Amino acid sequence: MQAKDIMQRKVISVEADMSVRDAAKLFLEKKISGAPVLDHGELVGMVSQTDLVRRNSRAPETSSQQQQQQTDDDKSSRPAFYSHDLPDFHHVIDVMTPSVIASEETTPVRDLARLMLKKNIHRIIITRAGKLAGIVTTTDFMKIIAQARPPKKPASRRAHRTPSRP
């Protein structure tokens, strides 16, 4: 089985100049956790929910002096980030991962799984002649596992003896 056999061909992508807020809305609407980032049709990176949250959690907490005065004990009980702290001017290109892990559509599925485990990633871009052709995600592997048929039990090897006649 190869990447082309399990990849999703209709890839939801985002533009590099899309706002982080709009990307988050798109992820929620389409029920996806990440997407390739294109800049004028060229693949320039990947962005995931983790990238969006990581960026937002680094936002300075300037929304109130009360937040800055909280003790360390109180900090553990507050949310990791506040949506109103996320400026509208942040774009996907500001938070994306610029390195793209991609494989050709003829790559064996087993190699894709190994790569995803080794790199600790949840999606791999699939290319055809260097161009975006699809995407394989951990969800695609979950579908394979869920649809797998259990192995057949081997037939009994016990020889049936016919009674011998004297």
Phi and psi in radians as a Rosetta constraint file:
Dihedral C 1 N 2 CA 2 C 2 CIRCULARHARMONIC -2.047 0.35
Dihedral N 2 CA 2 C 2 N 3 CIRCULARHARMONIC 2.944 0.35
Dihedral C 2 N 3 CA 3 C 3 CIRCULARHARMONIC -0.920 0.35
Dihedral N 3 CA 3 C 3 N 4 CIRCULARHARMONIC -0.733 0.35
Dihedral C 3 N 4 CA 4 C 4 CIRCULARHARMONIC -1.088 0.35
Dihedral N 4 CA 4 C 4 N 5 CIRCULARHARMONIC -0.362 0.35
Dihedral C 4 N 5 CA 5 C 5 CIRCULARHARMONIC -1.376 0.35
Dihedral N 5 CA 5 C 5 N 6 CIRCULARHARMONIC -0.393 0.35
Dihedral C 5 N 6 CA 6 C 6 CIRCULARHARMONIC -2.127 0.35
Dihedral N 6 CA 6 C 6 N 7 CIRCULARHARMONIC -0.160 0.35
Dihedral C 6 N 7 CA 7 C 7 CIRCULARHARMONIC -1.197 0.35
Dihedral N 7 CA 7 C 7 N 8 CIRCULARHARMONIC 2.686 0.35
Dihedral C 7 N 8 CA 8 C 8 CIRCULARHARMONIC -1.542 0.35
Dihedral N 8 CA 8 C 8 N 9 CIRCULARHARMONIC 2.183 0.35
Dihedral C 8 N 9 CA 9 C 9 CIRCULARHARMONIC -1.508 0.35
Dihedral N 9 CA 9 C 9 N 10 CIRCULARHARMONIC -0.508 0.35
Dihedral C 9 N 10 CA 10 C 10 CIRCULARHARMONIC -1.593 0.35
Dihedral N 10 CA 10 C 10 N 11 CIRCULARHARMONIC 1.620 0.35
Dihedral C 10 N 11 CA 11 C 11 CIRCULARHARMONIC -1.576 0.35
Dihedral N 11 CA 11 C 11 N 12 CIRCULARHARMONIC 2.221 0.35
Dihedral C 11 N 12 CA 12 C 12 CIRCULARHARMONIC -1.496 0.35
Dihedral N 12 CA 12 C 12 N 13 CIRCULARHARMONIC 2.089 0.35
Dihedral C 12 N 13 CA 13 C 13 CIRCULARHARMONIC -2.110 0.35
Dihedral N 13 CA 13 C 13 N 14 CIRCULARHARMONIC 2.911 0.35
Dihedral C 13 N 14 CA 14 C 14 CIRCULARHARMONIC -2.197 0.35
Dihedral N 14 CA 14 C 14 N 15 CIRCULARHARMONIC 2.687 0.35
Dihedral C 14 N 15 CA 15 C 15 CIRCULARHARMONIC -1.506 0.35
Dihedral N 15 CA 15 C 15 N 16 CIRCULARHARMONIC 2.573 0.35
Dihedral C 15 N 16 CA 16 C 16 CIRCULARHARMONIC -1.024 0.35
Dihedral N 16 CA 16 C 16 N 17 CIRCULARHARMONIC -0.558 0.35
Dihedral C 16 N 17 CA 17 C 17 CIRCULARHARMONIC -1.610 0.35
Dihedral N 17 CA 17 C 17 N 18 CIRCULARHARMONIC 0.130 0.35
Dihedral C 17 N 18 CA 18 C 18 CIRCULARHARMONIC -1.195 0.35
Dihedral N 18 CA 18 C 18 N 19 CIRCULARHARMONIC 2.487 0.35
Dihedral C 18 N 19 CA 19 C 19 CIRCULARHARMONIC -1.223 0.35
Dihedral N 19 CA 19 C 19 N 20 CIRCULARHARMONIC 2.642 0.35
Dihedral C 19 N 20 CA 20 C 20 CIRCULARHARMONIC -1.037 0.35
Dihedral N 20 CA 20 C 20 N 21 CIRCULARHARMONIC -0.697 0.35
Dihedral C 20 N 21 CA 21 C 21 CIRCULARHARMONIC -1.070 0.35
Dihedral N 21 CA 21 C 21 N 22 CIRCULARHARMONIC -0.779 0.35
Dihedral C 21 N 22 CA 22 C 22 CIRCULARHARMONIC -1.169 0.35
Dihedral N 22 CA 22 C 22 N 23 CIRCULARHARMONIC -0.615 0.35
Dihedral C 22 N 23 CA 23 C 23 CIRCULARHARMONIC -1.125 0.35
Dihedral N 23 CA 23 C 23 N 24 CIRCULARHARMONIC -0.742 0.35
Dihedral C 23 N 24 CA 24 C 24 CIRCULARHARMONIC -1.079 0.35
Dihedral N 24 CA 24 C 24 N 25 CIRCULARHARMONIC -0.736 0.35
Dihedral C 24 N 25 CA 25 C 25 CIRCULARHARMONIC -1.087 0.35
Dihedral N 25 CA 25 C 25 N 26 CIRCULARHARMONIC -0.738 0.35
Dihedral C 25 N 26 CA 26 C 26 CIRCULARHARMONIC -1.093 0.35
Dihedral N 26 CA 26 C 26 N 27 CIRCULARHARMONIC -0.770 0.35
Dihedral C 26 N 27 CA 27 C 27 CIRCULARHARMONIC -1.033 0.35
Dihedral N 27 CA 27 C 27 N 28 CIRCULARHARMONIC -0.759 0.35
Dihedral C 27 N 28 CA 28 C 28 CIRCULARHARMONIC -1.168 0.35
Dihedral N 28 CA 28 C 28 N 29 CIRCULARHARMONIC -0.766 0.35
Dihedral C 28 N 29 CA 29 C 29 CIRCULARHARMONIC -1.113 0.35
Dihedral N 29 CA 29 C 29 N 30 CIRCULARHARMONIC -0.754 0.35
Dihedral C 29 N 30 CA 30 C 30 CIRCULARHARMONIC -1.582 0.35
Dihedral N 30 CA 30 C 30 N 31 CIRCULARHARMONIC -0.083 0.35
Dihedral C 30 N 31 CA 31 C 31 CIRCULARHARMONIC 0.999 0.35
Dihedral N 31 CA 31 C 31 N 32 CIRCULARHARMONIC 0.878 0.35
Dihedral C 31 N 32 CA 32 C 32 CIRCULARHARMONIC -2.116 0.35
Dihedral N 32 CA 32 C 32 N 33 CIRCULARHARMONIC 2.817 0.35
Dihedral C 32 N 33 CA 33 C 33 CIRCULARHARMONIC -1.970 0.35
Dihedral N 33 CA 33 C 33 N 34 CIRCULARHARMONIC -0.013 0.35
Dihedral C 33 N 34 CA 34 C 34 CIRCULARHARMONIC -3.057 0.35
Dihedral N 34 CA 34 C 34 N 35 CIRCULARHARMONIC 2.908 0.35
Dihedral C 34 N 35 CA 35 C 35 CIRCULARHARMONIC -2.778 0.35
Dihedral N 35 CA 35 C 35 N 36 CIRCULARHARMONIC 2.654 0.35
Dihedral C 35 N 36 CA 36 C 36 CIRCULARHARMONIC -1.226 0.35
Dihedral N 36 CA 36 C 36 N 37 CIRCULARHARMONIC 2.620 0.35
Dihedral C 36 N 37 CA 37 C 37 CIRCULARHARMONIC -1.892 0.35
Dihedral N 37 CA 37 C 37 N 38 CIRCULARHARMONIC 2.219 0.35
Dihedral C 37 N 38 CA 38 C 38 CIRCULARHARMONIC -1.972 0.35
Dihedral N 38 CA 38 C 38 N 39 CIRCULARHARMONIC 2.529 0.35
Dihedral C 38 N 39 CA 39 C 39 CIRCULARHARMONIC -2.255 0.35
Dihedral N 39 CA 39 C 39 N 40 CIRCULARHARMONIC 1.856 0.35
Dihedral C 39 N 40 CA 40 C 40 CIRCULARHARMONIC 0.953 0.35
Dihedral N 40 CA 40 C 40 N 41 CIRCULARHARMONIC 0.743 0.35
Dihedral C 40 N 41 CA 41 C 41 CIRCULARHARMONIC 1.491 0.35
Dihedral N 41 CA 41 C 41 N 42 CIRCULARHARMONIC -0.176 0.35
Dihedral C 41 N 42 CA 42 C 42 CIRCULARHARMONIC -1.675 0.35
Dihedral N 42 CA 42 C 42 N 43 CIRCULARHARMONIC 2.377 0.35
Dihedral C 42 N 43 CA 43 C 43 CIRCULARHARMONIC -1.251 0.35
Dihedral N 43 CA 43 C 43 N 44 CIRCULARHARMONIC 2.084 0.35
Dihedral C 43 N 44 CA 44 C 44 CIRCULARHARMONIC -2.103 0.35
Dihedral N 44 CA 44 C 44 N 45 CIRCULARHARMONIC -0.138 0.35
Dihedral C 44 N 45 CA 45 C 45 CIRCULARHARMONIC 3.028 0.35
Dihedral N 45 CA 45 C 45 N 46 CIRCULARHARMONIC -3.016 0.35
Dihedral C 45 N 46 CA 46 C 46 CIRCULARHARMONIC -2.278 0.35
Dihedral N 46 CA 46 C 46 N 47 CIRCULARHARMONIC 2.550 0.35
Dihedral C 46 N 47 CA 47 C 47 CIRCULARHARMONIC -2.307 0.35
Dihedral N 47 CA 47 C 47 N 48 CIRCULARHARMONIC 2.427 0.35
Dihedral C 47 N 48 CA 48 C 48 CIRCULARHARMONIC -2.257 0.35
Dihedral N 48 CA 48 C 48 N 49 CIRCULARHARMONIC 2.968 0.35
Dihedral C 48 N 49 CA 49 C 49 CIRCULARHARMONIC -0.995 0.35
Dihedral N 49 CA 49 C 49 N 50 CIRCULARHARMONIC -0.682 0.35
Dihedral C 49 N 50 CA 50 C 50 CIRCULARHARMONIC -1.058 0.35
Dihedral N 50 CA 50 C 50 N 51 CIRCULARHARMONIC -0.724 0.35
Dihedral C 50 N 51 CA 51 C 51 CIRCULARHARMONIC -1.058 0.35
Dihedral N 51 CA 51 C 51 N 52 CIRCULARHARMONIC -0.744 0.35
Dihedral C 51 N 52 CA 52 C 52 CIRCULARHARMONIC -1.145 0.35
Dihedral N 52 CA 52 C 52 N 53 CIRCULARHARMONIC -0.771 0.35
Dihedral C 52 N 53 CA 53 C 53 CIRCULARHARMONIC -1.221 0.35
Dihedral N 53 CA 53 C 53 N 54 CIRCULARHARMONIC -0.736 0.35
Dihedral C 53 N 54 CA 54 C 54 CIRCULARHARMONIC -1.032 0.35
Dihedral N 54 CA 54 C 54 N 55 CIRCULARHARMONIC -0.776 0.35
Dihedral C 54 N 55 CA 55 C 55 CIRCULARHARMONIC -1.118 0.35
Dihedral N 55 CA 55 C 55 N 56 CIRCULARHARMONIC -0.746 0.35
Dihedral C 55 N 56 CA 56 C 56 CIRCULARHARMONIC -1.199 0.35
Dihedral N 56 CA 56 C 56 N 57 CIRCULARHARMONIC -0.580 0.35
Dihedral C 56 N 57 CA 57 C 57 CIRCULARHARMONIC -1.256 0.35
Dihedral N 57 CA 57 C 57 N 58 CIRCULARHARMONIC -0.303 0.35
Dihedral C 57 N 58 CA 58 C 58 CIRCULARHARMONIC -1.539 0.35
Dihedral N 58 CA 58 C 58 N 59 CIRCULARHARMONIC -0.130 0.35
Dihedral C 58 N 59 CA 59 C 59 CIRCULARHARMONIC -1.089 0.35
Dihedral N 59 CA 59 C 59 N 60 CIRCULARHARMONIC 2.403 0.35
Dihedral C 59 N 60 CA 60 C 60 CIRCULARHARMONIC -1.111 0.35
Dihedral N 60 CA 60 C 60 N 61 CIRCULARHARMONIC 2.474 0.35
Dihedral C 60 N 61 CA 61 C 61 CIRCULARHARMONIC -1.562 0.35
Dihedral N 61 CA 61 C 61 N 62 CIRCULARHARMONIC 1.403 0.35
Dihedral C 61 N 62 CA 62 C 62 CIRCULARHARMONIC -1.907 0.35
Dihedral N 62 CA 62 C 62 N 63 CIRCULARHARMONIC 0.133 0.35
Dihedral C 62 N 63 CA 63 C 63 CIRCULARHARMONIC -1.225 0.35
Dihedral N 63 CA 63 C 63 N 64 CIRCULARHARMONIC -0.414 0.35
Dihedral C 63 N 64 CA 64 C 64 CIRCULARHARMONIC -2.834 0.35
Dihedral N 64 CA 64 C 64 N 65 CIRCULARHARMONIC 2.630 0.35
Dihedral C 64 N 65 CA 65 C 65 CIRCULARHARMONIC -1.206 0.35
Dihedral N 65 CA 65 C 65 N 66 CIRCULARHARMONIC -0.471 0.35
Dihedral C 65 N 66 CA 66 C 66 CIRCULARHARMONIC -1.059 0.35
Dihedral N 66 CA 66 C 66 N 67 CIRCULARHARMONIC -0.697 0.35
Dihedral C 66 N 67 CA 67 C 67 CIRCULARHARMONIC -1.109 0.35
Dihedral N 67 CA 67 C 67 N 68 CIRCULARHARMONIC -0.663 0.35
Dihedral C 67 N 68 CA 68 C 68 CIRCULARHARMONIC -1.243 0.35
Dihedral N 68 CA 68 C 68 N 69 CIRCULARHARMONIC -0.419 0.35
Dihedral C 68 N 69 CA 69 C 69 CIRCULARHARMONIC -1.600 0.35
Dihedral N 69 CA 69 C 69 N 70 CIRCULARHARMONIC -0.026 0.35
Dihedral C 69 N 70 CA 70 C 70 CIRCULARHARMONIC -1.118 0.35
Dihedral N 70 CA 70 C 70 N 71 CIRCULARHARMONIC 2.549 0.35
Dihedral C 70 N 71 CA 71 C 71 CIRCULARHARMONIC -1.355 0.35
Dihedral N 71 CA 71 C 71 N 72 CIRCULARHARMONIC 2.921 0.35
Dihedral C 71 N 72 CA 72 C 72 CIRCULARHARMONIC -1.042 0.35
Dihedral N 72 CA 72 C 72 N 73 CIRCULARHARMONIC -0.607 0.35
Dihedral C 72 N 73 CA 73 C 73 CIRCULARHARMONIC -1.110 0.35
Dihedral N 73 CA 73 C 73 N 74 CIRCULARHARMONIC -0.702 0.35
Dihedral C 73 N 74 CA 74 C 74 CIRCULARHARMONIC -1.247 0.35
Dihedral N 74 CA 74 C 74 N 75 CIRCULARHARMONIC -0.536 0.35
Dihedral C 74 N 75 CA 75 C 75 CIRCULARHARMONIC -1.075 0.35
Dihedral N 75 CA 75 C 75 N 76 CIRCULARHARMONIC -0.577 0.35
Dihedral C 75 N 76 CA 76 C 76 CIRCULARHARMONIC -1.215 0.35
Dihedral N 76 CA 76 C 76 N 77 CIRCULARHARMONIC -0.332 0.35
Dihedral C 76 N 77 CA 77 C 77 CIRCULARHARMONIC -1.687 0.35
Dihedral N 77 CA 77 C 77 N 78 CIRCULARHARMONIC -0.115 0.35
Dihedral C 77 N 78 CA 78 C 78 CIRCULARHARMONIC -1.593 0.35
Dihedral N 78 CA 78 C 78 N 79 CIRCULARHARMONIC 2.799 0.35
Dihedral C 78 N 79 CA 79 C 79 CIRCULARHARMONIC -1.062 0.35
Dihedral N 79 CA 79 C 79 N 80 CIRCULARHARMONIC 2.688 0.35
Dihedral C 79 N 80 CA 80 C 80 CIRCULARHARMONIC -1.196 0.35
Dihedral N 80 CA 80 C 80 N 81 CIRCULARHARMONIC -0.436 0.35
Dihedral C 80 N 81 CA 81 C 81 CIRCULARHARMONIC -2.743 0.35
Dihedral N 81 CA 81 C 81 N 82 CIRCULARHARMONIC 2.901 0.35
Dihedral C 81 N 82 CA 82 C 82 CIRCULARHARMONIC -2.168 0.35
Dihedral N 82 CA 82 C 82 N 83 CIRCULARHARMONIC 2.232 0.35
Dihedral C 82 N 83 CA 83 C 83 CIRCULARHARMONIC -1.099 0.35
Dihedral N 83 CA 83 C 83 N 84 CIRCULARHARMONIC -0.504 0.35
Dihedral C 83 N 84 CA 84 C 84 CIRCULARHARMONIC -1.297 0.35
Dihedral N 84 CA 84 C 84 N 85 CIRCULARHARMONIC -0.190 0.35
Dihedral C 84 N 85 CA 85 C 85 CIRCULARHARMONIC -1.444 0.35
Dihedral N 85 CA 85 C 85 N 86 CIRCULARHARMONIC -0.189 0.35
Dihedral C 85 N 86 CA 86 C 86 CIRCULARHARMONIC -1.484 0.35
Dihedral N 86 CA 86 C 86 N 87 CIRCULARHARMONIC 1.914 0.35
Dihedral C 86 N 87 CA 87 C 87 CIRCULARHARMONIC -1.142 0.35
Dihedral N 87 CA 87 C 87 N 88 CIRCULARHARMONIC 2.571 0.35
Dihedral C 87 N 88 CA 88 C 88 CIRCULARHARMONIC -1.189 0.35
Dihedral N 88 CA 88 C 88 N 89 CIRCULARHARMONIC -0.334 0.35
Dihedral C 88 N 89 CA 89 C 89 CIRCULARHARMONIC -1.464 0.35
Dihedral N 89 CA 89 C 89 N 90 CIRCULARHARMONIC -0.077 0.35
Dihedral C 89 N 90 CA 90 C 90 CIRCULARHARMONIC -1.299 0.35
Dihedral N 90 CA 90 C 90 N 91 CIRCULARHARMONIC 2.322 0.35
Dihedral C 90 N 91 CA 91 C 91 CIRCULARHARMONIC -1.975 0.35
Dihedral N 91 CA 91 C 91 N 92 CIRCULARHARMONIC 2.843 0.35
Dihedral C 91 N 92 CA 92 C 92 CIRCULARHARMONIC -0.953 0.35
Dihedral N 92 CA 92 C 92 N 93 CIRCULARHARMONIC -0.698 0.35
Dihedral C 92 N 93 CA 93 C 93 CIRCULARHARMONIC -1.050 0.35
Dihedral N 93 CA 93 C 93 N 94 CIRCULARHARMONIC -0.421 0.35
Dihedral C 93 N 94 CA 94 C 94 CIRCULARHARMONIC -1.329 0.35
Dihedral N 94 CA 94 C 94 N 95 CIRCULARHARMONIC -0.369 0.35
Dihedral C 94 N 95 CA 95 C 95 CIRCULARHARMONIC -2.097 0.35
Dihedral N 95 CA 95 C 95 N 96 CIRCULARHARMONIC -0.203 0.35
Dihedral C 95 N 96 CA 96 C 96 CIRCULARHARMONIC -1.191 0.35
Dihedral N 96 CA 96 C 96 N 97 CIRCULARHARMONIC 2.873 0.35
Dihedral C 96 N 97 CA 97 C 97 CIRCULARHARMONIC -1.628 0.35
Dihedral N 97 CA 97 C 97 N 98 CIRCULARHARMONIC 2.037 0.35
Dihedral C 97 N 98 CA 98 C 98 CIRCULARHARMONIC -1.272 0.35
Dihedral N 98 CA 98 C 98 N 99 CIRCULARHARMONIC -0.341 0.35
Dihedral C 98 N 99 CA 99 C 99 CIRCULARHARMONIC -1.526 0.35
Dihedral N 99 CA 99 C 99 N 100 CIRCULARHARMONIC 2.366 0.35
Dihedral C 99 N 100 CA 100 C 100 CIRCULARHARMONIC -2.016 0.35
Dihedral N 100 CA 100 C 100 N 101 CIRCULARHARMONIC 2.218 0.35
Dihedral C 100 N 101 CA 101 C 101 CIRCULARHARMONIC -1.681 0.35
Dihedral N 101 CA 101 C 101 N 102 CIRCULARHARMONIC 2.057 0.35
Dihedral C 101 N 102 CA 102 C 102 CIRCULARHARMONIC -2.313 0.35
Dihedral N 102 CA 102 C 102 N 103 CIRCULARHARMONIC 2.704 0.35
Dihedral C 102 N 103 CA 103 C 103 CIRCULARHARMONIC -2.421 0.35
Dihedral N 103 CA 103 C 103 N 104 CIRCULARHARMONIC 2.693 0.35
Dihedral C 103 N 104 CA 104 C 104 CIRCULARHARMONIC -1.247 0.35
Dihedral N 104 CA 104 C 104 N 105 CIRCULARHARMONIC 2.730 0.35
Dihedral C 104 N 105 CA 105 C 105 CIRCULARHARMONIC -1.173 0.35
Dihedral N 105 CA 105 C 105 N 106 CIRCULARHARMONIC -0.226 0.35
Dihedral C 105 N 106 CA 106 C 106 CIRCULARHARMONIC -1.621 0.35
Dihedral N 106 CA 106 C 106 N 107 CIRCULARHARMONIC 0.064 0.35
Dihedral C 106 N 107 CA 107 C 107 CIRCULARHARMONIC -1.160 0.35
Dihedral N 107 CA 107 C 107 N 108 CIRCULARHARMONIC 2.306 0.35
Dihedral C 107 N 108 CA 108 C 108 CIRCULARHARMONIC -1.065 0.35
Dihedral N 108 CA 108 C 108 N 109 CIRCULARHARMONIC 2.476 0.35
Dihedral C 108 N 109 CA 109 C 109 CIRCULARHARMONIC -1.005 0.35
Dihedral N 109 CA 109 C 109 N 110 CIRCULARHARMONIC -0.673 0.35
Dihedral C 109 N 110 CA 110 C 110 CIRCULARHARMONIC -1.026 0.35
Dihedral N 110 CA 110 C 110 N 111 CIRCULARHARMONIC -0.696 0.35
Dihedral C 110 N 111 CA 111 C 111 CIRCULARHARMONIC -1.167 0.35
Dihedral N 111 CA 111 C 111 N 112 CIRCULARHARMONIC -0.651 0.35
Dihedral C 111 N 112 CA 112 C 112 CIRCULARHARMONIC -1.080 0.35
Dihedral N 112 CA 112 C 112 N 113 CIRCULARHARMONIC -0.789 0.35
Dihedral C 112 N 113 CA 113 C 113 CIRCULARHARMONIC -1.073 0.35
Dihedral N 113 CA 113 C 113 N 114 CIRCULARHARMONIC -0.760 0.35
Dihedral C 113 N 114 CA 114 C 114 CIRCULARHARMONIC -1.091 0.35
Dihedral N 114 CA 114 C 114 N 115 CIRCULARHARMONIC -0.735 0.35
Dihedral C 114 N 115 CA 115 C 115 CIRCULARHARMONIC -1.115 0.35
Dihedral N 115 CA 115 C 115 N 116 CIRCULARHARMONIC -0.751 0.35
Dihedral C 115 N 116 CA 116 C 116 CIRCULARHARMONIC -1.096 0.35
Dihedral N 116 CA 116 C 116 N 117 CIRCULARHARMONIC -0.716 0.35
Dihedral C 116 N 117 CA 117 C 117 CIRCULARHARMONIC -1.181 0.35
Dihedral N 117 CA 117 C 117 N 118 CIRCULARHARMONIC -0.766 0.35
Dihedral C 117 N 118 CA 118 C 118 CIRCULARHARMONIC -1.097 0.35
Dihedral N 118 CA 118 C 118 N 119 CIRCULARHARMONIC -0.745 0.35
Dihedral C 118 N 119 CA 119 C 119 CIRCULARHARMONIC -1.576 0.35
Dihedral N 119 CA 119 C 119 N 120 CIRCULARHARMONIC -0.095 0.35
Dihedral C 119 N 120 CA 120 C 120 CIRCULARHARMONIC 0.964 0.35
Dihedral N 120 CA 120 C 120 N 121 CIRCULARHARMONIC 0.929 0.35
Dihedral C 120 N 121 CA 121 C 121 CIRCULARHARMONIC -2.145 0.35
Dihedral N 121 CA 121 C 121 N 122 CIRCULARHARMONIC 2.850 0.35
Dihedral C 121 N 122 CA 122 C 122 CIRCULARHARMONIC -1.969 0.35
Dihedral N 122 CA 122 C 122 N 123 CIRCULARHARMONIC -0.029 0.35
Dihedral C 122 N 123 CA 123 C 123 CIRCULARHARMONIC -2.730 0.35
Dihedral N 123 CA 123 C 123 N 124 CIRCULARHARMONIC 2.563 0.35
Dihedral C 123 N 124 CA 124 C 124 CIRCULARHARMONIC -2.281 0.35
Dihedral N 124 CA 124 C 124 N 125 CIRCULARHARMONIC 2.292 0.35
Dihedral C 124 N 125 CA 125 C 125 CIRCULARHARMONIC -1.299 0.35
Dihedral N 125 CA 125 C 125 N 126 CIRCULARHARMONIC 2.374 0.35
Dihedral C 125 N 126 CA 126 C 126 CIRCULARHARMONIC -1.897 0.35
Dihedral N 126 CA 126 C 126 N 127 CIRCULARHARMONIC 2.278 0.35
Dihedral C 126 N 127 CA 127 C 127 CIRCULARHARMONIC -2.062 0.35
Dihedral N 127 CA 127 C 127 N 128 CIRCULARHARMONIC 2.750 0.35
Dihedral C 127 N 128 CA 128 C 128 CIRCULARHARMONIC -2.294 0.35
Dihedral N 128 CA 128 C 128 N 129 CIRCULARHARMONIC 2.022 0.35
Dihedral C 128 N 129 CA 129 C 129 CIRCULARHARMONIC 0.945 0.35
Dihedral N 129 CA 129 C 129 N 130 CIRCULARHARMONIC 0.688 0.35
Dihedral C 129 N 130 CA 130 C 130 CIRCULARHARMONIC 1.423 0.35
Dihedral N 130 CA 130 C 130 N 131 CIRCULARHARMONIC -0.022 0.35
Dihedral C 130 N 131 CA 131 C 131 CIRCULARHARMONIC -1.893 0.35
Dihedral N 131 CA 131 C 131 N 132 CIRCULARHARMONIC 2.616 0.35
Dihedral C 131 N 132 CA 132 C 132 CIRCULARHARMONIC -1.009 0.35
Dihedral N 132 CA 132 C 132 N 133 CIRCULARHARMONIC 2.117 0.35
Dihedral C 132 N 133 CA 133 C 133 CIRCULARHARMONIC -2.082 0.35
Dihedral N 133 CA 133 C 133 N 134 CIRCULARHARMONIC -0.426 0.35
Dihedral C 133 N 134 CA 134 C 134 CIRCULARHARMONIC 3.127 0.35
Dihedral N 134 CA 134 C 134 N 135 CIRCULARHARMONIC -2.972 0.35
Dihedral C 134 N 135 CA 135 C 135 CIRCULARHARMONIC -2.568 0.35
Dihedral N 135 CA 135 C 135 N 136 CIRCULARHARMONIC 2.508 0.35
Dihedral C 135 N 136 CA 136 C 136 CIRCULARHARMONIC -2.095 0.35
Dihedral N 136 CA 136 C 136 N 137 CIRCULARHARMONIC 2.256 0.35
Dihedral C 136 N 137 CA 137 C 137 CIRCULARHARMONIC -2.100 0.35
Dihedral N 137 CA 137 C 137 N 138 CIRCULARHARMONIC 2.962 0.35
Dihedral C 137 N 138 CA 138 C 138 CIRCULARHARMONIC -1.056 0.35
Dihedral N 138 CA 138 C 138 N 139 CIRCULARHARMONIC -0.519 0.35
Dihedral C 138 N 139 CA 139 C 139 CIRCULARHARMONIC -1.089 0.35
Dihedral N 139 CA 139 C 139 N 140 CIRCULARHARMONIC -0.642 0.35
Dihedral C 139 N 140 CA 140 C 140 CIRCULARHARMONIC -1.097 0.35
Dihedral N 140 CA 140 C 140 N 141 CIRCULARHARMONIC -0.649 0.35
Dihedral C 140 N 141 CA 141 C 141 CIRCULARHARMONIC -1.229 0.35
Dihedral N 141 CA 141 C 141 N 142 CIRCULARHARMONIC -0.620 0.35
Dihedral C 141 N 142 CA 142 C 142 CIRCULARHARMONIC -1.104 0.35
Dihedral N 142 CA 142 C 142 N 143 CIRCULARHARMONIC -0.641 0.35
Dihedral C 142 N 143 CA 143 C 143 CIRCULARHARMONIC -1.105 0.35
Dihedral N 143 CA 143 C 143 N 144 CIRCULARHARMONIC -0.717 0.35
Dihedral C 143 N 144 CA 144 C 144 CIRCULARHARMONIC -1.092 0.35
Dihedral N 144 CA 144 C 144 N 145 CIRCULARHARMONIC -0.782 0.35
Dihedral C 144 N 145 CA 145 C 145 CIRCULARHARMONIC -1.117 0.35
Dihedral N 145 CA 145 C 145 N 146 CIRCULARHARMONIC -0.791 0.35
Dihedral C 145 N 146 CA 146 C 146 CIRCULARHARMONIC -1.137 0.35
Dihedral N 146 CA 146 C 146 N 147 CIRCULARHARMONIC -0.549 0.35
Dihedral C 146 N 147 CA 147 C 147 CIRCULARHARMONIC -1.602 0.35
Dihedral N 147 CA 147 C 147 N 148 CIRCULARHARMONIC -0.093 0.35
Dihedral C 147 N 148 CA 148 C 148 CIRCULARHARMONIC -1.126 0.35
Dihedral N 148 CA 148 C 148 N 149 CIRCULARHARMONIC 2.432 0.35
Dihedral C 148 N 149 CA 149 C 149 CIRCULARHARMONIC -1.557 0.35
Dihedral N 149 CA 149 C 149 N 150 CIRCULARHARMONIC 2.430 0.35
Dihedral C 149 N 150 CA 150 C 150 CIRCULARHARMONIC -1.123 0.35
Dihedral N 150 CA 150 C 150 N 151 CIRCULARHARMONIC 2.597 0.35
Dihedral C 150 N 151 CA 151 C 151 CIRCULARHARMONIC -1.112 0.35
Dihedral N 151 CA 151 C 151 N 152 CIRCULARHARMONIC 2.554 0.35
Dihedral C 151 N 152 CA 152 C 152 CIRCULARHARMONIC -1.243 0.35
Dihedral N 152 CA 152 C 152 N 153 CIRCULARHARMONIC 2.493 0.35
Dihedral C 152 N 153 CA 153 C 153 CIRCULARHARMONIC -1.288 0.35
Dihedral N 153 CA 153 C 153 N 154 CIRCULARHARMONIC 2.403 0.35
Dihedral C 153 N 154 CA 154 C 154 CIRCULARHARMONIC -1.142 0.35
Dihedral N 154 CA 154 C 154 N 155 CIRCULARHARMONIC 2.554 0.35
Dihedral C 154 N 155 CA 155 C 155 CIRCULARHARMONIC -1.129 0.35
Dihedral N 155 CA 155 C 155 N 156 CIRCULARHARMONIC 2.575 0.35
Dihedral C 155 N 156 CA 156 C 156 CIRCULARHARMONIC -1.062 0.35
Dihedral N 156 CA 156 C 156 N 157 CIRCULARHARMONIC 2.354 0.35
Dihedral C 156 N 157 CA 157 C 157 CIRCULARHARMONIC -1.663 0.35
Dihedral N 157 CA 157 C 157 N 158 CIRCULARHARMONIC 0.075 0.35
Dihedral C 157 N 158 CA 158 C 158 CIRCULARHARMONIC -1.188 0.35
Dihedral N 158 CA 158 C 158 N 159 CIRCULARHARMONIC 2.188 0.35
Dihedral C 158 N 159 CA 159 C 159 CIRCULARHARMONIC -1.310 0.35
Dihedral N 159 CA 159 C 159 N 160 CIRCULARHARMONIC 2.320 0.35
Dihedral C 159 N 160 CA 160 C 160 CIRCULARHARMONIC -1.486 0.35
Dihedral N 160 CA 160 C 160 N 161 CIRCULARHARMONIC 2.175 0.35
Dihedral C 160 N 161 CA 161 C 161 CIRCULARHARMONIC -1.703 0.35
Dihedral N 161 CA 161 C 161 N 162 CIRCULARHARMONIC 2.359 0.35
Dihedral C 161 N 162 CA 162 C 162 CIRCULARHARMONIC -1.662 0.35
Dihedral N 162 CA 162 C 162 N 163 CIRCULARHARMONIC 2.372 0.35
Dihedral C 162 N 163 CA 163 C 163 CIRCULARHARMONIC -1.045 0.35
Dihedral N 163 CA 163 C 163 N 164 CIRCULARHARMONIC 2.353 0.35
Dihedral C 163 N 164 CA 164 C 164 CIRCULARHARMONIC -1.446 0.35
Dihedral N 164 CA 164 C 164 N 165 CIRCULARHARMONIC 2.550 0.35
Dihedral C 164 N 165 CA 165 C 165 CIRCULARHARMONIC -1.787 0.35
Dihedral N 165 CA 165 C 165 N 166 CIRCULARHARMONIC 2.387 0.35
